[in-house]
């Protein structure tokens, strides 16, 4: 007779974060800025290239203000610090504001006079570069004209002085003078940022955010912000694993238009914007999670442009490469099975190490290496004794196959905890006991393979239950691992280590949970 | 014919006891189960109490009571879980002390059982648990059981 338990909905899900608190230690950032100093000033016009047919028109007012920079005795290529309480840096061109002498004449630039401001014409809004005509720099609508006027005003008066005063204490300024870039917290987050040189082209980044608007460093929402959320979750998830992510590198890029020094600054602002958004996302997901995360900002400018300007206007995030897990099986092993230990209550009769060693003894004889993927302590106070009662007594329960949809809510809640567990890997939940009492249980929700091991389990229970998940059934022979219920189970194994016969080994090797070495 | 206690002990001392098969033995195994529920082996004692809860009839109530008085938390939680499914009259009296057990797992199963046996005493205890239990999940469970009782 099976009983029918009808438990109330229990807020087990609220416990999903228990036991995972892990303080991040602030990573040290000892890199010193070794980048080339950039002093653009009056040279920028000579070094620049003209690549946009009408960009120069919009940017002429900007050019005017940029020419004023040397009067403050500051490098024109200095990026604006994003932690200033000012909006995103006003639009300035990716490219110089006037064409070089050898630039090919383009129809729209026919009337362009180098060095002179060009008043925007009263053309209708353009959709040339996308939804926002102003971002293209070609639009002459009233909104864009107003924006251009605001940009011209931005550098005037007190704002201008405040901005440059802030630069006195800004790490970017120190970078330009060759000093080391100290770590400092990003605005409103616990992230510590430092400036590092542009890294060489390497492997694929963990996240690529491209399609930044021309000459803009603000995120493209919701595309960029949506892409950052999974990365933030990955960083949080890693904290409970063997290789917690405590540093990352954010690299900003621009397209080829514009002078190199300006593009370095623009790339820097893009990297800062992304880093700030990522840190804020971390804090939203888990308050205080950004504390101690070291973010290395790097600006490559246009040096690593990609095939199209939109693809080049990007930010790449690189995560540290975790040390490779040993994937080589011991000699003589054909396949391996990976277990992830989730300890709610440690076993009392035999230690986990003894159970693992015993399992390796049996499985090793069959050519199957037992690998431990991770070990995690779960503080799930209401699941330390887990209810395994069959929710619907009129359906098979507690029998093979182990994957079952006929599980009660508590049983399913336990198997939701699969942090670090891959799809072809097993979670092993060590609990104090089950109700009704069993030393082990193989039943699991479909797609979440795993077993439950009680604190009173025998040294062979772990191997026995995993054997069930791999497809093995009970037998009556006390010399074999899969000894069933007619005797004292694995307690009654008479000739240790227990055996696996050839057909059982074939079944195990045929399981998708055993991976070739 | 009486069932030897060693036979029952062996049957309950396996990794996965065949509870459906053992319940077919019926109430006649109550004396043996009572002895097993009082052993110091936590696994066997808890399994004996669990089996008692699956067998209908008042003959099993002493087994559950013995489990509720055990010094082993796993056995007491087995008693609470057995009360959840037992339809034996008088089970509510066994339940009351388990609701205030010091072990949180015992309280969890007791609260679940209390939700199915709404009496005035039980409801009062559930009300206290719903505001005073140190475990938030248990407070929520008790509150849910209380709401069901009042509805």
Interface residues (C-beta under 8 A of the other chain):
Chain A: X1 X2 X3 X4 X5 X6 X7 X8 X9 X10 X11 X12 X14 X15 X381 X382 X384 X385 X387 X389 X398 X432 X433 X435 X436 X437 X438 X439 X440 X441 X454 X456 X457 X458 X461 X464 X465 X484 X485 X487 X488 X489 X490 X491
Chain B: X10 X11 X12 X13 X14 X15 X16 X17 X18 X19 X20 X21 X23 X24 X42 X43 X46 X47 X50 X51 X53 X54 X55 X73 X74 X77 X78 X81 X84 X85 X104 X105 X108 X109 X112 X115 X116 X135 X136 X137 X138 X140 X141 X144 X145 X148
